[in-house]
Amino acid sequence: MARYYFDTDDGTTVDADDEGVEFPDRDSAKQAALGILAMMVGEKVPIVAAIGLRVVVRDEAGQPVYRARLDLDGADVGP
């Protein structure tokens, strides 16, 4: 099992993971990153109309191996 680190950025706060989590493979870590991104969305919507969320997965050597990004821009239109 390898340790992966998940750095997050919600447009306001950047959080560098210094503990990491062990996963059997890179695909499992990628799925976890998407789950983290979904949780971040749940924390921000509907509080804000525009958000930019990012999760970067680093391997044990500190090298980025995956990035997930979600941008949402909501606006009222019409009368």
KAQUI-V290464 format. One record per backbone hydrogen bond with DSSP energy under -0.5 kcal/mol. CO is the residue of the C=O (numbers start at 0). NH is the residue of the N-H. Records with the same first field share a line. If there is no record, write none. Layout:
CO->NH + NH
//
This chain:
1->22
3->20
4->6 + 57
6->55
7->14
8->53
12->9 + 14
13->15
14->7 + 16
20->3
22->1
24->28
25->29
26->30
27->31
28->32
29->33
30->34
31->35
32->36
33->37
34->38
35->39
36->40
37->41
38->42
39->43
40->43 + 44
43->46 + 47
48->73
50->71
52->69
53->8
54->67
55->6 + 57
56->64 + 65
57->4
58->61
62->58
65->56
67->54
69->52
71->50
//
